[in-house]
Amino acid sequence: MNAAELSRTLADVVETAARSVVRVEGRSPVSGTAFSEQGHVVAVNHTIDRDDVDVGLPDGRTVGARVIGRDPATDLALLKAEATDLTPAVWADLEDARVGELVVAVYRPGRTARAALGVLAALGDGWRTRFGGKIDRYVEASLPLQPGFSGGLLVSASAKALALSVSGLVRGVPLGIPAATVKRVAQDLMSHGHVRRGYLGLGSYPVGLPAPLQSTLGQTTALVVVSVEPDSPAAKAGLLLGDVVAGVDGHAVSEPSDLLRMLDEESVGRGVVLRVVRGGEVRELRVTVGERGRVA
């Protein structure tokens, strides 16, 4: 393929993807991606500061939309626009993707679509955001961060949507939320308005352990309990202010994010054992994980 043929191919890719990318009037104009013909649009949560917004469609119309669900842990939101003729993105998995492949970012900060060409800079395993959200794979692109980038698409040379583009999960880094994550979270938000996650009902803060406990527990820091919500799983299990949580089911915890990572969808309703230091003594408390309430 010569340069002219490659150029035409990429232009076709952008034209195809742009049919699924809309403008969302959030804090400032950002992008969103059509998820269903019936008006569902997936967008980046931190860019939308109210529940009722306007959405600019690819055909030039502007319609109203309402946020019907948010998941701050993965930074995704689902909107329902007043339109029934959207063109949903055609998603593709990342099984055959390779670092170095061309990728096109397609986004819509204004009436017309914009595009940027780059490469897949990194592909990694699944990871957890600092809020405990499960991202199925780490996807990073070497692309310039431009206004409106978040909520658009990272598209392969075959015009398949590999990921939703986002800049807020790791500050200043152009990342993609892979198709598997987008579809899973969007379906939960469509069905329930929130994503099921485990909940203990405690607030914690890292604290250094004295030398004898470091030796006993094999770790230097743990989590001191600074709040326990009434009637929460933690309260029902007898956890007290000032207790120090050192582990969950045999896994050491030293940061609140360690605890969040263990409270995923699969943990709801499951019994877990907390290793707790109280009054200098190490004891175990069994807790049944609850379900975290909806996040507005």
N, C-alpha and C positions, 0 to 999 in steps of 0.2 A: 504494500500500500504506500503510495507516494504521499507527499505533504498535502496536496490538494484533496486527495481522497480522504485522508485522515481528518482534515478540516471539515469537510462536508459531513463525515460520520459524526463528529463531535457536535456539530450544529444540529443534526437530527436528534441526537441524544438529548440535548438541552431542550429542543422544541417538544419532544415527547414528555420529558419530566416536568416541564413547566405547566403542562395541563393539569397537574396534580398539586401544584404549589400555589398557595393563596397568600394574601397580605392580611396580617392581624394587627389591628390598631390597639396595641397594648400601651406600655409606658411610652414607647416610641414605636413606629411601624416596624414590625418583625414579620417573620414568615410562619406559615403553618402548612401542613400537608393533609390533603384529603384522605380520609380513612374509609369512607363508605359513600356510596352514591346518595344516601339519604341525608347528607349534610354533616356527618361527623368529621371533625378536623382535629388532628393531633398537633400539639404545639409544645413549646418549652415553658414550663410553669413560671419560672422566675421573671419572665418577660411580660407577664399578664397580671396587672395590678388590680383588676376589677372583674366581676363575673359577667357583665354585659359589655360586649365589644362589637365593633364593626369589622367585617371581613370583606376584603376586596378579592373578587373572583377573577380567574384568568380571562373571562370574556368581557371584563370591564365593569360588571355590575358590583355594587356594594350592598351587602345584606347584613342584617343583624345576626348576632350569635350569642350564645350563652355558655359559660363554662358549666359542664355537668359533672365534672370530676377532676380532682387534682391528686397527684402523687409527688409531693416534694422530695421524697427519698430518691426517686429517679429523675426528678425535674421534668416530669411530663404532665400535661393537662389535656383533657378532651373537651372540645367545644361541639355544640350542635348549632350549625348555621341554618338560616332560613332559606334553604336551597335543597332541591331533590334531584339535581342533575350533575353532581360533582363527578370528577374522574379520579377514582382511587389510585394511589400509587401501586405499582406492581413490585412487590417486595421480593428480594432474593436473599438466600442465606450466604454465609461467608465461608462455606466449606472449601471452595476452590479458589478463594481470593488469596493473593500473595502480596507481600510487601514489595513496593515498587511499581505496582500496576497503576495505570492512569485512573483517576477519579475526578469527576466533575461535581462541583457544588452548584446547586441551582436554588436560588432564593428570590424573594419578591418583596423588597422593602418599599416599593412604589407600585405604580400601575403596571409596569413591565417587569419581566423576569430578568435577573442578572445571573451571570455564570462566572466561575473561576475554575481553572484547570490546575490540578496538582497530582500527587501520587499518594498511595497508601503508605504512610510513614511507619506505622507500627500496627501489628495485629497480635493481641495477647489473649490470655485465658479470661474467664469470667472474673469479675471483681465487684467489690462493694463500695458504694459512695460513702462519704463521711457521715451520711444520715442513715446508712444501713440498706439502701436500695440495691437490689441485685441487677447488675448489668451483665448480660450473657457473655460478651467478649469485649476486650479493650480494642477500640478502633481509633486510630489517630491519623489525620491527614496533614500533609504539608501544603497548606493553603493560607492565603491572607485572610485575616478576620476583618470582615467588612460589615457595615450596618445592615441588619436584616438577615445575617447569616444563620442565626439560631432559628430552628424550626423548619428550615429547608431540607433539601435532600442531598446526600452523597450518592452519586450515581456511577455505576460502572460503564465501561465503553459499550456494553450491550444494552444500555438504557434500563437496567434493573436497579431498583432502589436498594442500596446496601444498608443505609443507616440514615437516621434523622440527625442533622447537624446541630451541634450545641457547643457553646463556648463557656458555660458557667460551671460545669462539673469539676473541671480543673482550670483555674483562672488563667486566661491567656493562651490556652491550648485548644486548637480546633479538633474536637472529638466528634465521634459519631455514636449515637445510641443504636445498636444493631437492630435489624428487622425483628429478630426473635423477641427482644425486649419490648420494642414498640408494640408489637401485636399482642403480647401477653398483657401488658399494662393497659393498653387501650381497651381490650376486651373486658378486663376487670372494671375499669372505670365506666364503660358502657353499661355493664350489668349491675354494678353495685355502687358506683360513685366513689369508690375507694379501693385500695389494694389491701387485702388481708395481710396483716403482719402481727407477730407476737408482741405481747405487752406484759410487763411486770409491774409497772406503776411505781418505779423508784427513780429518784434523781441521785446522781453520783458524781464524784470528783476524784481524780487520781491523787494518791497519797503514798509517800515512801514508807516502806516497812522497816521496823527495827531489825537489827542484825540477827537476833535469835529466830525471828519469824522468817527472815530471808532464807536462813538455813533450812528451816522446817518445810517451807512452802516451795523453795527453789525459784523464787522471783523477788525482785527488788521493790516493785510497786503493785498496788491493788486499788480498789475503788471504795472510798468511804461513802456511806449512804447519807445524803444530806436532806432527802425528803422521801416520804412514803405516802402515797395517795390513799385516802380512806377507801375501804372495801376493795382495794386492788388485790391482785394475786400476791404481791409482796406482803401486803398487810395481813392477808389471811394466813400466810405461811409463818407469820411472827417476826418478820424482819423489822429491825428497830433503827431509829436514827443513831448514827455513830458506829453501826456495824460496818465491817470492812469485808467487801466481797472480793475474794481472791480467785475464784474459779467457778465455772459452770460445766457440769458433767465431765469433770476432769481436765477441762481446758482452762488455762490461766487467763485472767482478764486484768489488764493494767490501764486501759483507756475506755471511756464510755463507748467509743466506736466498736471495741471488741465485743461488748455486750450486745450492741445493736445488730452486729453481723450474725449473731446466733438466733435472733428473733425474727426469722423469716416466716413465709407462709406455712411451711411444713411444721413449724414449732407450735402453732396454735392448738391448744388442748392437750399438749404433751406435758408429762411430768419431767421436771429437770431438778438436779441436785445442785444447790449453791454451796460452795465452800466459803464459810463465813468465819471471820475472826471477831470474837466478842469478849471484851475483858481480858484480852491476851490469850484466850483459848480458841483453838480451831474446832469448829463444829460444822455439821451439815444440816441444811434445811431443804426440804422437798417443796417445790413450788409447781403448781399447774399453770402453764402459760396461758394468758388470756388473749383476746383479740384487741388490738389497738383501735380506738375509735376513729371515726372519719375525721380527716383533716380538711378544714375549710380553706 
